[in-house]
Amino acid sequence: MTGEKTLRRILQEEDSDTFMKTLSPDTHPDVERFHIELLRKASISHKMQMAVSLVKTTRQLSYQATL
């Protein structure tokens, strides 16, 4: 069974209403499952901080690419 199929099976068993597609095919399914669990448990404020950080980084990289 491939890593993606294993992850799908695990996620479907844990929560049949929620399905997340494999984020990175070269990441071990157990590591990816752990990462997804951390994201699910994160508070709203922490998720917002991560989103703001992502936007800020994207803007900085975009600006650097235009120089």
PQR file of N, CA, C, O and H, with PARSE charges and radii, in Angstrom:
ATOM      1  N   MET A   1       0.860  -1.179   0.000 -0.4000 1.5000
ATOM      2  CA  MET A   1       0.000   0.000   0.000 -0.0000 2.0000
ATOM      3  C   MET A   1       0.901   1.235   0.000  0.5500 1.7000
ATOM      4  O   MET A   1       1.840   1.324   0.792 -0.5500 1.4000
ATOM      5  N   THR A   2       0.615   2.182  -0.885 -0.4000 1.5000
ATOM      6  CA  THR A   2       1.461   3.378  -0.959 -0.0000 2.0000
ATOM      7  C   THR A   2       1.187   4.290   0.227  0.5500 1.7000
ATOM      8  O   THR A   2       0.182   4.153   0.924 -0.5500 1.4000
ATOM      9  H   THR A   2      -0.148   2.110  -1.528  0.4000 1.0000
ATOM     10  N   GLY A   3       2.115   5.234   0.438 -0.4000 1.5000
ATOM     11  CA  GLY A   3       1.972   6.179   1.544 -0.0000 2.0000
ATOM     12  C   GLY A   3       0.689   6.973   1.454  0.5500 1.7000
ATOM     13  O   GLY A   3       0.019   7.185   2.465 -0.5500 1.4000
ATOM     14  H   GLY A   3       2.931   5.346  -0.129  0.4000 1.0000
ATOM     15  N   GLU A   4       0.332   7.421   0.247 -0.4000 1.5000
ATOM     16  CA  GLU A   4      -0.878   8.232   0.081 -0.0000 2.0000
ATOM     17  C   GLU A   4      -2.121   7.408   0.414  0.5500 1.7000
ATOM     18  O   GLU A   4      -3.031   7.897   1.084 -0.5500 1.4000
ATOM     19  H   GLU A   4       0.876   7.249  -0.574  0.4000 1.0000
ATOM     20  N   LYS A   5      -2.158   6.178  -0.045 -0.4000 1.5000
ATOM     21  CA  LYS A   5      -3.308   5.327   0.253 -0.0000 2.0000
ATOM     22  C   LYS A   5      -3.402   5.038   1.742  0.5500 1.7000
ATOM     23  O   LYS A   5      -4.494   5.008   2.307 -0.5500 1.4000
ATOM     24  H   LYS A   5      -1.419   5.781  -0.589  0.4000 1.0000
ATOM     25  N   THR A   6      -2.258   4.826   2.373 -0.4000 1.5000
ATOM     26  CA  THR A   6      -2.239   4.580   3.813 -0.0000 2.0000
ATOM     27  C   THR A   6      -2.760   5.800   4.557  0.5500 1.7000
ATOM     28  O   THR A   6      -3.580   5.667   5.465 -0.5500 1.4000
ATOM     29  H   THR A   6      -1.370   4.851   1.913  0.4000 1.0000
ATOM     30  N   LEU A   7      -2.296   6.983   4.186 -0.4000 1.5000
ATOM     31  CA  LEU A   7      -2.744   8.217   4.826 -0.0000 2.0000
ATOM     32  C   LEU A   7      -4.246   8.404   4.632  0.5500 1.7000
ATOM     33  O   LEU A   7      -4.956   8.766   5.570 -0.5500 1.4000
ATOM     34  H   LEU A   7      -1.630   7.091   3.448  0.4000 1.0000
ATOM     35  N   ARG A   8      -4.719   8.163   3.441 -0.4000 1.5000
ATOM     36  CA  ARG A   8      -6.162   8.287   3.191 -0.0000 2.0000
ATOM     37  C   ARG A   8      -6.954   7.364   4.111  0.5500 1.7000
ATOM     38  O   ARG A   8      -7.959   7.763   4.700 -0.5500 1.4000
ATOM     39  H   ARG A   8      -4.142   7.869   2.679  0.4000 1.0000
ATOM     40  N   ARG A   9      -6.483   6.127   4.221 -0.4000 1.5000
ATOM     41  CA  ARG A   9      -7.177   5.156   5.070 -0.0000 2.0000
ATOM     42  C   ARG A   9      -7.179   5.613   6.524  0.5500 1.7000
ATOM     43  O   ARG A   9      -8.203   5.530   7.201 -0.5500 1.4000
ATOM     44  H   ARG A   9      -5.667   5.804   3.743  0.4000 1.0000
ATOM     45  N   ILE A  10      -6.036   6.094   7.003 -0.4000 1.5000
ATOM     46  CA  ILE A  10      -5.925   6.556   8.388 -0.0000 2.0000
ATOM     47  C   ILE A  10      -6.863   7.730   8.626  0.5500 1.7000
ATOM     48  O   ILE A  10      -7.602   7.751   9.609 -0.5500 1.4000
ATOM     49  H   ILE A  10      -5.204   6.162   6.453  0.4000 1.0000
ATOM     50  N   LEU A  11      -6.833   8.701   7.731 -0.4000 1.5000
ATOM     51  CA  LEU A  11      -7.675   9.882   7.909 -0.0000 2.0000
ATOM     52  C   LEU A  11      -9.159   9.537   7.830  0.5500 1.7000
ATOM     53  O   LEU A  11      -9.968  10.092   8.572 -0.5500 1.4000
ATOM     54  H   LEU A  11      -6.232   8.684   6.932  0.4000 1.0000
ATOM     55  N   GLN A  12      -9.509   8.635   6.944 -0.4000 1.5000
ATOM     56  CA  GLN A  12     -10.907   8.246   6.827 -0.0000 2.0000
ATOM     57  C   GLN A  12     -11.374   7.494   8.065  0.5500 1.7000
ATOM     58  O   GLN A  12     -12.522   7.648   8.482 -0.5500 1.4000
ATOM     59  H   GLN A  12      -8.851   8.184   6.341  0.4000 1.0000
ATOM     60  N   GLU A  13     -10.507   6.688   8.656 -0.4000 1.5000
ATOM     61  CA  GLU A  13     -10.869   5.964   9.868 -0.0000 2.0000
ATOM     62  C   GLU A  13     -11.029   6.923  11.045  0.5500 1.7000
ATOM     63  O   GLU A  13     -11.941   6.764  11.856 -0.5500 1.4000
ATOM     64  H   GLU A  13      -9.575   6.563   8.317  0.4000 1.0000
ATOM     65  N   GLU A  14     -10.140   7.925  11.142 -0.4000 1.5000
ATOM     66  CA  GLU A  14     -10.168   8.851  12.273 -0.0000 2.0000
ATOM     67  C   GLU A  14     -11.345   9.809  12.199  0.5500 1.7000
ATOM     68  O   GLU A  14     -11.966  10.119  13.215 -0.5500 1.4000
ATOM     69  H   GLU A  14      -9.399   8.055  10.482  0.4000 1.0000
ATOM     70  N   ASP A  15     -11.647  10.271  11.009 -0.4000 1.5000
ATOM     71  CA  ASP A  15     -12.703  11.269  10.870 -0.0000 2.0000
ATOM     72  C   ASP A  15     -13.276  11.166   9.465  0.5500 1.7000
ATOM     73  O   ASP A  15     -12.759  11.781   8.532 -0.5500 1.4000
ATOM     74  H   ASP A  15     -11.142  10.019  10.183  0.4000 1.0000
ATOM     75  N   SER A  16     -14.324  10.402   9.316 -0.4000 1.5000
ATOM     76  CA  SER A  16     -14.873  10.152   7.987 -0.0000 2.0000
ATOM     77  C   SER A  16     -15.479  11.398   7.352  0.5500 1.7000
ATOM     78  O   SER A  16     -15.682  11.418   6.138 -0.5500 1.4000
ATOM     79  H   SER A  16     -14.744   9.902  10.074  0.4000 1.0000
ATOM     80  N   ASP A  17     -15.777  12.453   8.142 -0.4000 1.5000
ATOM     81  CA  ASP A  17     -16.338  13.681   7.591 -0.0000 2.0000
ATOM     82  C   ASP A  17     -15.268  14.613   7.042  0.5500 1.7000
ATOM     83  O   ASP A  17     -15.572  15.495   6.238 -0.5500 1.4000
ATOM     84  H   ASP A  17     -15.612  12.436   9.129  0.4000 1.0000
ATOM     85  N   THR A  18     -14.021  14.432   7.464 -0.4000 1.5000
ATOM     86  CA  THR A  18     -12.944  15.316   7.050 -0.0000 2.0000
ATOM     87  C   THR A  18     -11.908  14.524   6.280  0.5500 1.7000
ATOM     88  O   THR A  18     -11.457  13.473   6.734 -0.5500 1.4000
ATOM     89  H   THR A  18     -13.774  13.716   8.117  0.4000 1.0000
ATOM     90  N   PHE A  19     -11.534  15.025   5.124 -0.4000 1.5000
ATOM     91  CA  PHE A  19     -10.530  14.353   4.307 -0.0000 2.0000
ATOM     92  C   PHE A  19      -9.526  15.382   3.825  0.5500 1.7000
ATOM     93  O   PHE A  19      -9.897  16.393   3.229 -0.5500 1.4000
ATOM     94  H   PHE A  19     -11.901  15.879   4.755  0.4000 1.0000
ATOM     95  N   MET A  20      -8.261  15.123   4.083 -0.4000 1.5000
ATOM     96  CA  MET A  20      -7.199  15.995   3.599 -0.0000 2.0000
ATOM     97  C   MET A  20      -6.348  15.208   2.623  0.5500 1.7000
ATOM     98  O   MET A  20      -5.935  14.083   2.907 -0.5500 1.4000
ATOM     99  H   MET A  20      -7.960  14.301   4.567  0.4000 1.0000
ATOM    100  N   LYS A  21      -6.094  15.798   1.487 -0.4000 1.5000
ATOM    101  CA  LYS A  21      -5.249  15.182   0.479 -0.0000 2.0000
ATOM    102  C   LYS A  21      -3.796  15.227   0.935  0.5500 1.7000
ATOM    103  O   LYS A  21      -3.405  16.125   1.681 -0.5500 1.4000
ATOM    104  H   LYS A  21      -6.429  16.711   1.257  0.4000 1.0000
ATOM    105  N   THR A  22      -2.998  14.268   0.493 -0.4000 1.5000
ATOM    106  CA  THR A  22      -1.584  14.246   0.829 -0.0000 2.0000
ATOM    107  C   THR A  22      -0.945  15.554   0.395  0.5500 1.7000
ATOM    108  O   THR A  22      -1.104  15.984  -0.747 -0.5500 1.4000
ATOM    109  H   THR A  22      -3.315  13.538  -0.113  0.4000 1.0000
ATOM    110  N   LEU A  23      -0.214  16.190   1.325 -0.4000 1.5000
ATOM    111  CA  LEU A  23       0.412  17.478   1.040 -0.0000 2.0000
ATOM    112  C   LEU A  23       1.747  17.319   0.327  0.5500 1.7000
ATOM    113  O   LEU A  23       2.120  18.168  -0.483 -0.5500 1.4000
ATOM    114  H   LEU A  23      -0.085  15.840   2.252  0.4000 1.0000
ATOM    115  N   SER A  24       2.459  16.259   0.613 -0.4000 1.5000
ATOM    116  CA  SER A  24       3.769  16.046   0.017 -0.0000 2.0000
ATOM    117  C   SER A  24       4.002  14.555  -0.171  0.5500 1.7000
ATOM    118  O   SER A  24       4.097  13.819   0.812 -0.5500 1.4000
ATOM    119  H   SER A  24       2.156  15.570   1.271  0.4000 1.0000
ATOM    120  N   PRO A  25       4.095  14.101  -1.404 -0.5600 1.5000
ATOM    121  CA  PRO A  25       4.241  12.665  -1.642  0.2800 2.0000
ATOM    122  C   PRO A  25       5.539  12.071  -1.106  0.5500 1.7000
ATOM    123  O   PRO A  25       5.630  10.853  -0.950 -0.5500 1.4000
ATOM    124  N   ASP A  26       6.554  12.903  -0.816 -0.4000 1.5000
ATOM    125  CA  ASP A  26       7.808  12.358  -0.307 -0.0000 2.0000
ATOM    126  C   ASP A  26       7.895  12.386   1.221  0.5500 1.7000
ATOM    127  O   ASP A  26       8.944  12.071   1.784 -0.5500 1.4000
ATOM    128  H   ASP A  26       6.480  13.892  -0.942  0.4000 1.0000
ATOM    129  N   THR A  27       6.802  12.759   1.897 -0.4000 1.5000
ATOM    130  CA  THR A  27       6.764  12.777   3.357 -0.0000 2.0000
ATOM    131  C   THR A  27       6.123  11.485   3.862  0.5500 1.7000
ATOM    132  O   THR A  27       5.093  11.050   3.345 -0.5500 1.4000
ATOM    133  H   THR A  27       5.950  13.015   1.440  0.4000 1.0000
ATOM    134  N   HIS A  28       6.733  10.887   4.861 -0.4000 1.5000
ATOM    135  CA  HIS A  28       6.200   9.647   5.428 -0.0000 2.0000
ATOM    136  C   HIS A  28       4.786   9.910   5.956  0.5500 1.7000
ATOM    137  O   HIS A  28       4.554  10.947   6.578 -0.5500 1.4000
ATOM    138  H   HIS A  28       7.570  11.240   5.280  0.4000 1.0000
ATOM    139  N   PRO A  29       3.853   9.012   5.726 -0.5600 1.5000
ATOM    140  CA  PRO A  29       2.465   9.215   6.161  0.2800 2.0000
ATOM    141  C   PRO A  29       2.315   9.486   7.659  0.5500 1.7000
ATOM    142  O   PRO A  29       1.457  10.273   8.058 -0.5500 1.4000
ATOM    143  N   ASP A  30       3.138   8.847   8.493 -0.4000 1.5000
ATOM    144  CA  ASP A  30       3.042   9.088   9.936 -0.0000 2.0000
ATOM    145  C   ASP A  30       3.436  10.520  10.286  0.5500 1.7000
ATOM    146  O   ASP A  30       2.821  11.144  11.152 -0.5500 1.4000
ATOM    147  H   ASP A  30       3.835   8.207   8.169  0.4000 1.0000
ATOM    148  N   VAL A  31       4.448  11.033   9.621 -0.4000 1.5000
ATOM    149  CA  VAL A  31       4.894  12.407   9.860 -0.0000 2.0000
ATOM    150  C   VAL A  31       3.820  13.375   9.388  0.5500 1.7000
ATOM    151  O   VAL A  31       3.509  14.348  10.075 -0.5500 1.4000
ATOM    152  H   VAL A  31       4.947  10.527   8.918  0.4000 1.0000
ATOM    153  N   GLU A  32       3.257  13.109   8.222 -0.4000 1.5000
ATOM    154  CA  GLU A  32       2.212  13.984   7.697 -0.0000 2.0000
ATOM    155  C   GLU A  32       0.971  13.945   8.598  0.5500 1.7000
ATOM    156  O   GLU A  32       0.354  14.982   8.841 -0.5500 1.4000
ATOM    157  H   GLU A  32       3.510  12.319   7.664  0.4000 1.0000
ATOM    158  N   ARG A  33       0.610  12.780   9.084 -0.4000 1.5000
ATOM    159  CA  ARG A  33      -0.537  12.656   9.986 -0.0000 2.0000
ATOM    160  C   ARG A  33      -0.307  13.467  11.262  0.5500 1.7000
ATOM    161  O   ARG A  33      -1.220  14.125  11.761 -0.5500 1.4000
ATOM    162  H   ARG A  33       1.111  11.937   8.886  0.4000 1.0000
ATOM    163  N   PHE A  34       0.923  13.412  11.783 -0.4000 1.5000
ATOM    164  CA  PHE A  34       1.280  14.180  12.971 -0.0000 2.0000
ATOM    165  C   PHE A  34       1.165  15.682  12.692  0.5500 1.7000
ATOM    166  O   PHE A  34       0.635  16.429  13.515 -0.5500 1.4000
ATOM    167  H   PHE A  34       1.665  12.877  11.378  0.4000 1.0000
ATOM    168  N   HIS A  35       1.654  16.117  11.545 -0.4000 1.5000
ATOM    169  CA  HIS A  35       1.582  17.533  11.160 -0.0000 2.0000
ATOM    170  C   HIS A  35       0.126  17.987  11.042  0.5500 1.7000
ATOM    171  O   HIS A  35      -0.234  19.056  11.535 -0.5500 1.4000
ATOM    172  H   HIS A  35       2.084  15.511  10.876  0.4000 1.0000
ATOM    173  N   ILE A  36      -0.692  17.191  10.400 -0.4000 1.5000
ATOM    174  CA  ILE A  36      -2.113  17.534  10.244 -0.0000 2.0000
ATOM    175  C   ILE A  36      -2.788  17.617  11.610  0.5500 1.7000
ATOM    176  O   ILE A  36      -3.606  18.506  11.850 -0.5500 1.4000
ATOM    177  H   ILE A  36      -0.399  16.322  10.000  0.4000 1.0000
ATOM    178  N   GLU A  37      -2.449  16.700  12.493 -0.4000 1.5000
ATOM    179  CA  GLU A  37      -3.024  16.715  13.846 -0.0000 2.0000
ATOM    180  C   GLU A  37      -2.624  17.993  14.586  0.5500 1.7000
ATOM    181  O   GLU A  37      -3.451  18.593  15.274 -0.5500 1.4000
ATOM    182  H   GLU A  37      -1.785  15.978  12.298  0.4000 1.0000
ATOM    183  N   LEU A  38      -1.370  18.412  14.452 -0.4000 1.5000
ATOM    184  CA  LEU A  38      -0.939  19.670  15.070 -0.0000 2.0000
ATOM    185  C   LEU A  38      -1.737  20.857  14.522  0.5500 1.7000
ATOM    186  O   LEU A  38      -2.153  21.736  15.276 -0.5500 1.4000
ATOM    187  H   LEU A  38      -0.699  17.925  13.893  0.4000 1.0000
ATOM    188  N   LEU A  39      -1.942  20.872  13.223 -0.4000 1.5000
ATOM    189  CA  LEU A  39      -2.715  21.964  12.617 -0.0000 2.0000
ATOM    190  C   LEU A  39      -4.158  21.961  13.116  0.5500 1.7000
ATOM    191  O   LEU A  39      -4.729  23.019  13.381 -0.5500 1.4000
ATOM    192  H   LEU A  39      -1.603  20.158  12.610  0.4000 1.0000
ATOM    193  N   ARG A  40      -4.733  20.793  13.241 -0.4000 1.5000
ATOM    194  CA  ARG A  40      -6.117  20.697  13.722 -0.0000 2.0000
ATOM    195  C   ARG A  40      -6.253  21.164  15.166  0.5500 1.7000
ATOM    196  O   ARG A  40      -7.266  21.754  15.541 -0.5500 1.4000
ATOM    197  H   ARG A  40      -4.269  19.934  13.025  0.4000 1.0000
ATOM    198  N   LYS A  41      -5.226  20.897  15.977 -0.4000 1.5000
ATOM    199  CA  LYS A  41      -5.283  21.260  17.391 -0.0000 2.0000
ATOM    200  C   LYS A  41      -4.892  22.713  17.663  0.5500 1.7000
ATOM    201  O   LYS A  41      -5.111  23.220  18.763 -0.5500 1.4000
ATOM    202  H   LYS A  41      -4.403  20.417  15.673  0.4000 1.0000
ATOM    203  N   ALA A  42      -4.318  23.378  16.668 -0.4000 1.5000
ATOM    204  CA  ALA A  42      -3.861  24.761  16.861 -0.0000 2.0000
ATOM    205  C   ALA A  42      -5.052  25.685  17.119  0.5500 1.7000
ATOM    206  O   ALA A  42      -6.134  25.502  16.563 -0.5500 1.4000
ATOM    207  H   ALA A  42      -4.141  22.966  15.774  0.4000 1.0000
ATOM    208  N   SER A  43      -4.827  26.670  17.968 -0.4000 1.5000
ATOM    209  CA  SER A  43      -5.885  27.638  18.260 -0.0000 2.0000
ATOM    210  C   SER A  43      -6.119  28.532  17.032  0.5500 1.7000
ATOM    211  O   SER A  43      -5.283  28.617  16.132 -0.5500 1.4000
ATOM    212  H   SER A  43      -3.947  26.819  18.421  0.4000 1.0000
ATOM    213  N   ILE A  44      -7.261  29.181  17.026 -0.4000 1.5000
ATOM    214  CA  ILE A  44      -7.592  30.103  15.932 -0.0000 2.0000
ATOM    215  C   ILE A  44      -6.532  31.202  15.830  0.5500 1.7000
ATOM    216  O   ILE A  44      -6.101  31.551  14.731 -0.5500 1.4000
ATOM    217  H   ILE A  44      -7.940  29.112  17.756  0.4000 1.0000
ATOM    218  N   SER A  45      -6.115  31.744  16.969 -0.4000 1.5000
ATOM    219  CA  SER A  45      -5.122  32.827  16.939 -0.0000 2.0000
ATOM    220  C   SER A  45      -3.791  32.333  16.366  0.5500 1.7000
ATOM    221  O   SER A  45      -3.123  33.065  15.636 -0.5500 1.4000
ATOM    222  H   SER A  45      -6.465  31.461  17.862  0.4000 1.0000
ATOM    223  N   HIS A  46      -3.409  31.112  16.687 -0.4000 1.5000
ATOM    224  CA  HIS A  46      -2.168  30.574  16.137 -0.0000 2.0000
ATOM    225  C   HIS A  46      -2.290  30.353  14.632  0.5500 1.7000
ATOM    226  O   HIS A  46      -1.348  30.622  13.887 -0.5500 1.4000
ATOM    227  H   HIS A  46      -3.952  30.517  17.280  0.4000 1.0000
ATOM    228  N   LYS A  47      -3.434  29.869  14.187 -0.4000 1.5000
ATOM    229  CA  LYS A  47      -3.656  29.684  12.747 -0.0000 2.0000
ATOM    230  C   LYS A  47      -3.610  31.030  12.023  0.5500 1.7000
ATOM    231  O   LYS A  47      -3.072  31.131  10.920 -0.5500 1.4000
ATOM    232  H   LYS A  47      -4.199  29.650  14.793  0.4000 1.0000
ATOM    233  N   MET A  48      -4.176  32.058  12.647 -0.4000 1.5000
ATOM    234  CA  MET A  48      -4.143  33.399  12.046 -0.0000 2.0000
ATOM    235  C   MET A  48      -2.714  33.926  11.994  0.5500 1.7000
ATOM    236  O   MET A  48      -2.319  34.536  11.001 -0.5500 1.4000
ATOM    237  H   MET A  48      -4.614  31.976  13.543  0.4000 1.0000
ATOM    238  N   GLN A  49      -1.938  33.704  13.044 -0.4000 1.5000
ATOM    239  CA  GLN A  49      -0.537  34.125  13.056 -0.0000 2.0000
ATOM    240  C   GLN A  49       0.245  33.441  11.929  0.5500 1.7000
ATOM    241  O   GLN A  49       1.073  34.070  11.270 -0.5500 1.4000
ATOM    242  H   GLN A  49      -2.260  33.209  13.852  0.4000 1.0000
ATOM    243  N   MET A  50      -0.023  32.150  11.716 -0.4000 1.5000
ATOM    244  CA  MET A  50       0.655  31.429  10.638 -0.0000 2.0000
ATOM    245  C   MET A  50       0.250  31.993   9.277  0.5500 1.7000
ATOM    246  O   MET A  50       1.091  32.131   8.389 -0.5500 1.4000
ATOM    247  H   MET A  50      -0.695  31.639  12.251  0.4000 1.0000
ATOM    248  N   ALA A  51      -1.030  32.318   9.110 -0.4000 1.5000
ATOM    249  CA  ALA A  51      -1.505  32.876   7.843 -0.0000 2.0000
ATOM    250  C   ALA A  51      -0.877  34.244   7.578  0.5500 1.7000
ATOM    251  O   ALA A  51      -0.439  34.524   6.463 -0.5500 1.4000
ATOM    252  H   ALA A  51      -1.713  32.205   9.831  0.4000 1.0000
ATOM    253  N   VAL A  52      -0.836  35.089   8.597 -0.4000 1.5000
ATOM    254  CA  VAL A  52      -0.231  36.420   8.452 -0.0000 2.0000
ATOM    255  C   VAL A  52       1.256  36.281   8.111  0.5500 1.7000
ATOM    256  O   VAL A  52       1.772  37.008   7.262 -0.5500 1.4000
ATOM    257  H   VAL A  52      -1.192  34.862   9.503  0.4000 1.0000
ATOM    258  N   SER A  53       1.932  35.359   8.766 -0.4000 1.5000
ATOM    259  CA  SER A  53       3.345  35.124   8.496 -0.0000 2.0000
ATOM    260  C   SER A  53       3.558  34.659   7.058  0.5500 1.7000
ATOM    261  O   SER A  53       4.501  35.088   6.393 -0.5500 1.4000
ATOM    262  H   SER A  53       1.513  34.768   9.456  0.4000 1.0000
ATOM    263  N   LEU A  54       2.680  33.782   6.585 -0.4000 1.5000
ATOM    264  CA  LEU A  54       2.776  33.296   5.211 -0.0000 2.0000
ATOM    265  C   LEU A  54       2.597  34.436   4.222  0.5500 1.7000
ATOM    266  O   LEU A  54       3.345  34.532   3.249 -0.5500 1.4000
ATOM    267  H   LEU A  54       1.914  33.433   7.126  0.4000 1.0000
ATOM    268  N   VAL A  55       1.626  35.294   4.455 -0.4000 1.5000
ATOM    269  CA  VAL A  55       1.388  36.441   3.573 -0.0000 2.0000
ATOM    270  C   VAL A  55       2.600  37.369   3.578  0.5500 1.7000
ATOM    271  O   VAL A  55       3.045  37.824   2.525 -0.5500 1.4000
ATOM    272  H   VAL A  55       1.019  35.216   5.245  0.4000 1.0000
ATOM    273  N   LYS A  56       3.128  37.645   4.760 -0.4000 1.5000
ATOM    274  CA  LYS A  56       4.289  38.530   4.901 -0.0000 2.0000
ATOM    275  C   LYS A  56       5.492  37.960   4.144  0.5500 1.7000
ATOM    276  O   LYS A  56       6.165  38.683   3.410 -0.5500 1.4000
ATOM    277  H   LYS A  56       2.767  37.276   5.616  0.4000 1.0000
ATOM    278  N   THR A  57       5.757  36.679   4.322 -0.4000 1.5000
ATOM    279  CA  THR A  57       6.876  36.036   3.638 -0.0000 2.0000
ATOM    280  C   THR A  57       6.679  36.051   2.135  0.5500 1.7000
ATOM    281  O   THR A  57       7.622  36.308   1.387 -0.5500 1.4000
ATOM    282  H   THR A  57       5.210  36.091   4.918  0.4000 1.0000
ATOM    283  N   THR A  58       5.457  35.778   1.683 -0.4000 1.5000
ATOM    284  CA  THR A  58       5.160  35.777   0.253 -0.0000 2.0000
ATOM    285  C   THR A  58       5.391  37.158  -0.347  0.5500 1.7000
ATOM    286  O   THR A  58       5.947  37.280  -1.439 -0.5500 1.4000
ATOM    287  H   THR A  58       4.691  35.569   2.291  0.4000 1.0000
ATOM    288  N   ARG A  59       4.968  38.190   0.359 -0.4000 1.5000
ATOM    289  CA  ARG A  59       5.189  39.560  -0.119 -0.0000 2.0000
ATOM    290  C   ARG A  59       6.670  39.881  -0.199  0.5500 1.7000
ATOM    291  O   ARG A  59       7.127  40.480  -1.172 -0.5500 1.4000
ATOM    292  H   ARG A  59       4.516  38.091   1.246  0.4000 1.0000
ATOM    293  N   GLN A  60       7.429  39.483   0.830 -0.4000 1.5000
ATOM    294  CA  GLN A  60       8.869  39.757   0.839 -0.0000 2.0000
ATOM    295  C   GLN A  60       9.560  39.037  -0.326  0.5500 1.7000
ATOM    296  O   GLN A  60      10.403  39.624  -1.005 -0.5500 1.4000
ATOM    297  H   GLN A  60       7.058  38.997   1.621  0.4000 1.0000
ATOM    298  N   LEU A  61       9.210  37.789  -0.553 -0.4000 1.5000
ATOM    299  CA  LEU A  61       9.826  37.039  -1.649 -0.0000 2.0000
ATOM    300  C   LEU A  61       9.433  37.619  -2.999  0.5500 1.7000
ATOM    301  O   LEU A  61      10.253  37.693  -3.914 -0.5500 1.4000
ATOM    302  H   LEU A  61       8.525  37.313  -0.002  0.4000 1.0000
ATOM    303  N   SER A  62       8.185  38.028  -3.116 -0.4000 1.5000
ATOM    304  CA  SER A  62       7.710  38.637  -4.360 -0.0000 2.0000
ATOM    305  C   SER A  62       8.447  39.952  -4.629  0.5500 1.7000
ATOM    306  O   SER A  62       8.835  40.230  -5.764 -0.5500 1.4000
ATOM    307  H   SER A  62       7.519  37.968  -2.372  0.4000 1.0000
ATOM    308  N   TYR A  63       8.636  40.751  -3.586 -0.4000 1.5000
ATOM    309  CA  TYR A  63       9.338  42.020  -3.714 -0.0000 2.0000
ATOM    310  C   TYR A  63      10.790  41.777  -4.125  0.5500 1.7000
ATOM    311  O   TYR A  63      11.319  42.474  -4.991 -0.5500 1.4000
ATOM    312  H   TYR A  63       8.321  40.525  -2.665  0.4000 1.0000
ATOM    313  N   GLN A  64      11.431  40.785  -3.502 -0.4000 1.5000
ATOM    314  CA  GLN A  64      12.827  40.484  -3.834 -0.0000 2.0000
ATOM    315  C   GLN A  64      12.975  39.998  -5.269  0.5500 1.7000
ATOM    316  O   GLN A  64      13.993  40.258  -5.910 -0.5500 1.4000
ATOM    317  H   GLN A  64      11.001  40.218  -2.799  0.4000 1.0000
ATOM    318  N   ALA A  65      11.978  39.303  -5.772 -0.4000 1.5000
ATOM    319  CA  ALA A  65      12.030  38.790  -7.126 -0.0000 2.0000
ATOM    320  C   ALA A  65      11.932  39.903  -8.156  0.5500 1.7000
ATOM    321  O   ALA A  65      12.367  39.732  -9.295 -0.5500 1.4000
ATOM    322  H   ALA A  65      11.151  39.092  -5.251  0.4000 1.0000
ATOM    323  N   THR A  66      11.370  41.038  -7.773 -0.4000 1.5000
ATOM    324  CA  THR A  66      11.227  42.147  -8.732 -0.0000 2.0000
ATOM    325  C   THR A  66      12.421  43.076  -8.727  0.5500 1.7000
ATOM    326  O   THR A  66      12.494  43.979  -9.560 -0.5500 1.4000
ATOM    327  H   THR A  66      11.016  41.177  -6.848  0.4000 1.0000
ATOM    328  N   LEU A  67      13.358  42.884  -7.817 -0.4000 1.5000
ATOM    329  CA  LEU A  67      14.544  43.754  -7.777 -0.0000 2.0000
ATOM    330  C   LEU A  67      15.537  43.397  -8.851  0.5500 1.7000
ATOM    331  O   LEU A  67      16.588  44.030  -8.956 -0.5500 1.4000
ATOM    332  H   LEU A  67      13.299  42.150  -7.140  0.4000 1.0000
TER
END
